[in-house]
Amino acid sequence: MASRLVYFTPKGPLCFIDYLTVRDGLAVLEQIRKTVRGSRLPRLYEFRLFEKIKNGLVRIDALVLPKFDSKSVSIFLDSLEGRSLQLS
């Protein structure tokens, strides 16, 4: 694992997906970013991308969302399916 994309809800982190490279994680985050419309509502949901370093994880990018967005969650979960197909 070189990067980890974590999905946060108002109650805290819900799930994460590990990627082989930082570029893979950034690509998924960028796909999600392209589907989200900006809003001035409170930001309750968040995707955070971390890079694995020797002693742990360092946050390198984030995308905050004002509400639950099923399209962004679908992209996030579809990236897991694509990753597992590459490893097979």
C-alpha positions in Angstrom: 0.0 0.0 0.0 1.3 3.4 -1.0 -1.9 5.4 -0.4 -5.1 5.1 1.5 -8.4 6.8 0.7 -10.6 7.1 3.8 -14.4 8.0 3.8 -15.5 9.9 6.8 -19.1 10.4 7.9 -20.4 12.7 10.7 -19.8 9.8 13.2 -16.2 9.3 12.1 -14.3 7.2 9.6 -16.5 4.6 7.9 -14.2 2.7 5.5 -11.0 2.9 3.5 -9.4 1.5 0.4 -5.6 1.0 0.0 -4.0 1.7 -3.4 -0.7 0.5 -4.7 0.5 4.0 -5.6 -0.3 7.6 -4.6 -1.2 8.3 -8.2 -4.0 5.6 -8.0 -5.5 7.2 -4.9 -5.3 10.7 -6.4 -7.0 9.5 -9.6 -9.9 8.1 -7.7 -10.2 11.3 -5.6 -10.1 13.4 -8.7 -12.9 11.3 -10.3 -15.0 11.9 -7.1 -14.1 15.6 -7.2 -15.4 16.0 -10.7 -18.9 14.7 -9.7 -19.4 16.8 -6.7 -21.1 20.2 -6.9 -20.0 23.0 -4.6 -22.2 24.1 -1.8 -22.1 26.4 1.2 -23.8 23.9 3.5 -22.0 22.5 6.5 -19.4 19.9 5.4 -20.3 16.6 7.0 -18.8 13.9 4.8 -15.2 13.8 3.6 -12.7 11.7 1.6 -9.1 12.0 2.8 -6.2 10.6 0.9 -3.1 9.6 2.9 0.3 8.5 1.8 2.1 5.7 3.5 5.4 6.6 5.0 7.8 4.6 7.1 6.2 5.6 10.4 2.6 5.8 9.4 0.3 7.9 7.2 0.4 11.5 6.1 -2.6 13.3 4.7 -1.9 14.6 1.2 -5.4 15.7 -0.1 -9.0 15.9 1.0 -12.5 16.5 -0.4 -15.3 17.6 1.8 -19.0 17.2 1.0 -22.0 19.0 2.5 -24.2 15.9 2.3 -24.2 12.2 1.5 -23.5 11.8 -2.2 -24.3 8.3 -3.6 -22.4 9.0 -6.9 -19.2 9.7 -5.1 -19.5 6.7 -2.8 -20.2 4.5 -6.0 -16.9 5.8 -7.6 -15.1 5.1 -4.3 -16.5 1.5 -4.1 -16.0 0.8 -7.8 -12.3 1.6 -7.4 -12.0 -1.3 -5.0 -13.5 -3.6 -7.6 -11.1 -2.3 -10.3 -8.1 -2.7 -7.9 -9.0 -6.3 -7.0 -9.4 -7.2 -10.7 -5.8 -5.9 -11.3 -4.5 -8.1 -8.5 -6.1 -11.3 -9.7 
